[in-house]
Amino acid sequence: HACGRQPDLPIRIRSASWGNAQARSGPKQLTRCTQGLLRRLDPRRISAPFHIHFESATGGGRTRARAGKGAISVSSEEIRVRLPTDFLDCRDPFVLDTMTKRVPDKILARTIDFNREDLTPRQVKKIEAIGTEMKENGKIRLIEDKGPDVEEWNSFLQPYVDEKANWWDVPWFVWETYVYRRIIEAVDFWETGLDVFAAEKHEGLMTTLPSIQKRTELSCTVTTRWDFESFEAVLSSDLWGNQADASLFTLDKMGSLGGLNKDKLISDGSRDTWEILNRPPKKEDSRRVVFFNDNTGLEIVSDLCLAHYLLTSDQVAVVEMKVKRFPFFVSDATPADIGKTLDFLRTIDDPKSQKVGDDLASMIKKGRFIVTPEPFMTTGRPMWEMPETLRDDLKQNADLVIVKGDLMYRKLFGDYKFPTTAPFQQLTSYFPCPMVSLRTCKSPLAVGLAEGQEQQLEAADPTWMTDGQYGMIQLVDPAPVSTVRSSAPLSLGPDWNAKGRAEYVVKLAS
């Protein structure tokens, strides 16, 4: 760890325990060294398996591990992640407030108000019924429309229905994605194509216009410059664009967001991401970067500006944006939103914005800029359960995936409550190619922090995990993966994983 690089010789670690703030100095020093080593560790070079148990406790002068916070076992053949017994659900005050107030009283009510001329009385009643079920802790039921994803969704929901699960029983990620799929059912989206969030998305563009123009100006200024300072500036502007989230903030509030807050960047993988993009590409002269996009408005413009920079620098041959299949989480981007945003940039009275819009429109025609709806991004499944078709595509063709936003961050970890010091790299080792997450913190979940960093942040701002003011850039450069297996995808109620046996296993390629 002190050398700051991958050791030259094979590594043998007999044991390592995660120390907490009350542990004696020995375990705390071991924690810091182990964390630093893990950031540079190539599992293929380990001579013997080792294990990490999170959140150790002290007693009688000894350090013992608590399995309840999860564990990681690493060998030259596999990485095994034992999931924590705890996950984000309505026991968390922020999640309960989201369930009983923010979504039903604000988001659903606002959606009806924005669409009164387009919604039928029956559709309004169905949207209101969703809010009632949430507040009264109703039963989870199957999806009842004829959408192309109904079989996948109902296969996912069936275990909850079989257990007669209520809304408050299931993990936050499950019920929150379920809310938006139920809205799609309520408004007959597959027949009408009605985007009930369209008006809010458009206003989100208008209210953040000054921040949008700053980003297009930056992208045009650094065009053709492939150096770290330029890359870091555009990547940072893309990160902070994630603040503009209509599922969390009002339109008025979003108008003041999107500033570059480097002093509130709590994890910075910019340099490592830059180095990934300077490697030889997987396919000669055809480096490909894939986005898993999040919000429209300021954020999608920030994404477009980063894509514009990557493409006009000629360091990247193709950029693909994987967006949501249908309107989702109020402001999440769909293929139609990308087209509308490009049209917006090309027609506003700002030469730099027009240039970014025109350049990207031209690159669409040339096949260098691609927009694809990705069905997996609108499911309730965690990221390690991605379909094999998507996994194979990324493994074969993507040199880097940029995962945007807080929702996709939660998907990376399935809303399981790992300690904040748990290593990001090992927990996301299932990813089929290098991946960087750009996220402003808007949910009570974070990993990859240094020892003591959580306590420092808590002292400075007790709401740092949820107020959208802090940002994270975290990278995984995984060893080649053969298969990923999940032993227990169902998360039901506070005691479902009481024995801590649920896990996912990443088999490494030989």
NULUMTOR-775783 format. One line per 4 residues: number of its first residue (from 1); their letters; for each residue x, y, z of C-alpha. Coordinates in steps of 0.25 Angstrom, whole numbers. Each point is the difference from the previous one (the first is absolute). Layout:
BEGIN
NUM	a	X Y Z; ... $
//
This chain:
BEGIN
1	hacg	0 0 0; 11 10 3; 7 -3 -13; -13 5 -7 $
5	rqpd	0 -11 -10; -3 -14 -3; 10 -9 7; 10 -7 -9 $
9	lpir	-2 -14 7; -12 -8 3; -7 4 13; -4 -9 12 $
13	irsa	-9 6 10; -4 -9 11; -11 8 6; -5 14 1 $
17	swgn	-11 7 8; -7 13 -2; 2 8 13; -10 10 5 $
21	aqar	3 13 7; 0 -7 14; 10 -10 -5; 15 1 5 $
25	sgpk	11 6 -8; 4 -13 -6; -13 -4 -7; -2 15 -4 $
29	qltr	14 0 -7; -3 -13 -6; -13 6 -6; 7 11 -6 $
33	ctqg	11 -9 -7; -11 -10 -4; -8 11 -7; 11 5 -7 $
37	llrr	5 -13 -5; -14 -4 -5; 0 12 -9; 12 -5 -7 $
41	ldpr	-3 -15 1; 0 -10 -12; -8 -12 5; 8 -9 -10 $
45	risa	13 3 7; -5 -5 14; 7 -13 4; -10 -4 11 $
49	pfhi	-14 5 3; -3 10 10; -13 6 7; -4 13 5 $
53	hfes	-12 1 10; -5 14 1; -2 8 13; 7 -8 10 $
57	atgg	-2 2 15; 9 -1 12; -2 -7 13; 10 -7 9 $
61	grtr	12 5 -7; -4 -7 -13; -6 4 -13; -12 -8 -5 $
65	arag	-7 2 -13; -15 2 -2; -6 -7 -12; -12 9 0 $
69	kgai	7 11 -7; 4 -9 -12; 14 -6 -4; 9 -2 -12 $
73	svss	8 -12 -3; 10 1 -11; 9 -11 -6; 6 -1 -14 $
77	eeir	-12 -7 -5; -12 8 6; -5 12 8; -11 -4 9 $
81	vrlp	-8 11 6; -9 -3 12; -11 10 0; -3 7 13 $
85	tdfl	-13 -4 8; -4 15 0; -5 7 -13; -7 14 -2 $
89	dcrd	-15 -1 3; -11 7 8; 8 -2 13; 8 12 -5 $
93	pfvl	-6 13 3; 4 6 -14; -6 -12 -7; -13 0 8 $
97	dtmt	-2 15 -3; 2 -3 -15; -10 -11 1; -11 7 8 $
101	krvp	2 15 -4; 10 4 -11; -5 -10 -11; -15 0 3 $
105	dkil	-2 14 5; 10 7 -9; 4 -8 -13; -14 -7 -2 $
109	arti	-8 12 3; 9 9 -9; -1 -10 -11; -15 1 0 $
113	dfnr	0 15 0; 10 1 -12; -9 -10 -8; -14 3 3 $
117	edlt	-4 3 -14; 6 -13 -5; -4 -10 11; -14 -6 0 $
121	prqv	-7 -1 13; 3 -15 1; 15 3 -2; 0 10 11 $
125	kkie	-7 -9 9; 11 -11 -2; 11 9 3; -7 5 12 $
129	aigt	-2 -15 4; 15 -2 0; 2 11 10; -10 -6 9 $
133	emke	6 -14 -1; 14 6 4; -6 8 12; -9 -11 5 $
137	ngki	11 -11 -2; -8 -8 -10; 3 -13 -7; 10 -1 -11 $
141	rlie	-7 -5 -13; 4 -4 -14; 1 9 -12; -13 0 -7 $
145	dkgp	2 6 -14; 6 -6 -13; 13 7 -1; 12 -7 -6 $
149	dvee	7 -1 14; -12 -6 8; 5 -14 0; 13 4 6 $
153	wnsf	-6 10 10; -10 -11 5; 11 -10 0; 7 9 10 $
157	lqpy	-12 4 8; -6 -14 1; 8 -4 13; -5 12 7 $
161	vdek	-14 -3 -4; 1 -14 4; 5 5 14; -12 9 0 $
165	anww	10 12 2; -4 14 4; 6 12 -6; 8 3 13 $
169	dvpw	6 -14 0; 8 1 -12; 13 7 -3; 0 15 -4 $
173	fvwe	6 -3 -14; -11 -10 -3; -12 8 4; 5 13 -6 $
177	tyvy	2 -6 -13; -13 -7 1; -7 13 2; 4 5 -13 $
181	rrii	-3 -12 -7; -14 1 6; -1 14 -5; 3 -5 -14 $
185	eavd	-12 -10 2; -9 10 5; 1 10 -12; 0 -11 -10 $
189	fwet	13 4 -5; 2 -12 -10; -13 4 -7; 1 15 1 $
193	gldv	15 3 1; -3 11 10; 12 5 8; -7 6 12 $
197	faae	14 6 4; 2 8 -13; -4 13 5; 9 0 12 $
201	kheg	12 -5 -9; -2 12 -9; -1 10 12; 13 -7 5 $
205	lmtt	7 4 -12; -5 15 0; 3 2 15; 14 -5 -1 $
209	lpsi	4 8 -13; 12 8 6; 6 -13 5; -3 -7 -13 $
213	qkrt	7 11 -8; 13 -1 10; 1 -14 -4; -1 1 -15 $
217	elsc	10 12 1; 10 -9 7; -2 -12 -10; 2 10 -12 $
221	tvtt	12 6 7; 8 -13 3; -4 -7 -14; 12 -7 -6 $
225	rwdf	8 1 13; 3 -13 6; 6 3 13; -3 -4 14 $
229	esfe	-4 14 5; -10 2 -12; -5 -14 3; -2 2 15 $
233	avls	-7 13 -2; -11 -6 -9; -1 -13 8; -2 9 13 $
237	sdlw	-11 8 -7; -7 -13 -4; 1 -5 14; -7 13 6 $
241	gnqa	-10 0 -11; -6 -12 8; -5 10 10; -12 3 -9 $
245	dasl	-9 -11 4; -15 3 -1; -4 -12 9; 8 7 11 $
249	ftld	-1 15 -2; -10 10 -5; 2 7 -13; 3 13 7 $
253	kmgs	10 -7 8; 7 -6 -12; 2 14 -6; 11 2 11 $
257	lggl	7 -13 -1; 11 -6 -9; 12 8 5; 14 -6 0 $
261	nkdk	2 -3 15; 14 -6 0; 1 2 15; -12 -10 2 $
265	lisd	6 -11 -9; 2 -11 10; 5 -11 -9; 8 4 -13 $
269	gsrd	3 -10 -10; 3 10 -11; 14 -4 -2; -2 -15 -1 $
273	twei	-11 2 -10; 9 9 -8; 10 -11 0; -10 -11 -4 $
277	lnrp	-3 9 -13; 14 1 -3; 2 -15 -1; 0 -7 -14 $
281	pkke	-15 -2 -4; -6 -14 0; -2 1 -15; 10 7 -8 $
285	dsrr	-3 15 -3; -14 -2 6; 0 4 15; -14 -1 5 $
289	vvff	-6 7 12; -14 -3 5; -9 8 9; -11 -5 9 $
293	ndnt	-7 13 1; -9 6 11; -7 13 -1; -5 9 -11 $
297	glei	2 15 1; 14 6 5; 5 -14 2; -3 -6 -14 $
301	vsdl	7 13 -5; 12 -3 9; 0 -14 -6; -1 5 -14 $
305	clah	12 10 2; 9 -11 6; -4 -9 -12; 3 12 -10 $
309	yllt	14 2 7; 3 -15 -1; -4 0 -15; 6 13 -5 $
313	sdqv	13 -3 7; 1 -13 -9; 4 -8 13; -13 -7 -1 $
317	avve	-6 -6 -13; -14 -3 5; -9 5 11; -12 -8 4 $
321	mkvk	-11 5 9; -9 -10 7; -12 7 5; -13 -5 6 $
325	rfpf	-11 -7 -8; -11 8 5; -3 12 8; 6 -3 14 $
329	fvsd	3 7 13; -6 13 -5; 13 6 -7; 7 -13 -5 $
333	atpa	4 1 -15; -7 -8 -11; 5 0 -15; -11 10 -3 $
337	digk	6 9 11; 14 0 -7; -6 4 -13; -8 12 6 $
341	tldf	13 4 8; 8 1 -13; -11 8 -7; 0 9 12 $
345	lrti	15 2 0; 0 3 -15; -11 10 1; 3 9 12 $
349	ddpk	7 13 -2; 14 -5 4; 10 -3 -10; 8 -10 9 $
353	sqkv	-13 -8 3; -3 0 -15; 13 -6 -3; -1 -11 10 $
357	gddl	-14 -3 -5; 4 0 -15; 13 -8 2; -7 -11 8 $
361	asmi	-11 0 -10; 10 -2 -11; 7 -11 8; -13 -8 1 $
365	kkgr	-1 0 -15; 15 -5 -1; -3 -11 10; 10 6 10 $
369	fivt	-11 4 10; -11 -11 3; -12 1 9; -6 -13 5 $
373	pepf	-12 -3 10; 5 -11 10; -11 -8 6; 9 -5 12 $
377	mttg	1 15 5; -15 0 3; -1 -13 8; 1 -2 15 $
381	rpmw	12 -9 -1; 14 3 5; 11 3 -9; 7 -14 2 $
385	empe	-12 -6 -6; 1 6 -14; -4 -8 -12; 11 -8 -6 $
389	tlrd	-3 7 -14; 3 13 7; 12 -6 7; 6 -6 -12 $
393	dlkq	-2 13 -8; 8 8 10; 10 -10 2; 3 -1 -15 $
397	nadl	-2 15 -4; 1 10 11; 13 6 5; -7 8 11 $
401	vivk	-14 1 5; -4 13 7; -11 -3 10; -8 12 3 $
405	gdlm	-8 4 12; -5 -4 14; -10 -10 -5; 10 -8 -8 $
409	yrkl	10 1 12; -11 -7 8; -1 -10 -11; 14 -3 1 $
413	fgdy	-1 -5 14; -15 -4 0; -3 10 12; 8 -9 10 $
417	kfpt	6 7 11; 15 -3 -1; 9 9 9; 4 12 -6 $
421	tapf	15 -5 1; -4 -12 -8; 9 0 -13; -7 4 -13 $
425	qqlt	9 -8 -9; -3 -13 6; -15 2 2; -1 4 -15 $
429	syfp	10 -11 -5; -12 -6 -7; 0 11 -11; 5 -6 -13 $
433	cpmv	9 12 -4; 6 13 7; -11 8 6; 0 14 6 $
437	slrt	-12 5 9; -3 14 0; -10 3 11; -5 12 9 $
441	cksp	-4 -6 13; -16 -1 1; -2 -13 8; 5 -5 13 $
445	lavg	10 -10 -7; 15 2 -3; 12 -9 0; 15 2 -3 $
449	laeg	3 11 11; 13 1 8; 0 -4 14; -6 11 8 $
453	qeqq	-5 8 -12; -15 -3 3; 2 6 14; 6 12 -6 $
457	leaa	-11 2 -10; -11 -2 11; 6 10 9; 1 11 -12 $
461	dptw	-14 -4 -5; -9 -10 6; -8 -1 -13; 12 -2 -9 $
465	mtdg	-5 -13 -5; -14 5 -5; 1 15 -3; 7 -1 -14 $
469	qygm	11 9 4; 11 -10 0; 6 -8 -12; 7 -13 -2 $
473	iqlv	9 -5 -12; 3 -14 2; 6 -10 -10; 2 -15 -1 $
477	dpap	9 -6 -9; -4 -15 2; 8 -13 -3; -6 -7 -12 $
481	vstv	-13 -7 4; -5 -14 -4; -14 0 7; -8 7 11 $
485	rssa	-9 -8 8; -10 5 11; -5 -10 10; -12 8 6 $
489	plsl	-6 12 -8; -12 1 9; 1 10 11; -13 0 9 $
493	gpdw	-2 6 13; 10 3 11; 4 -14 3; 1 -6 -13 $
497	nakg	15 -1 0; 1 -2 15; 11 -11 -1; 8 8 -11 $
501	raey	0 -11 -10; -4 8 -12; 12 3 -10; 4 2 -14 $
505	vvkl	12 -7 -6; 9 6 -11; 8 -12 -7; 13 6 -6 $
509	as	4 -4 -14; 12 -8 0 $
//
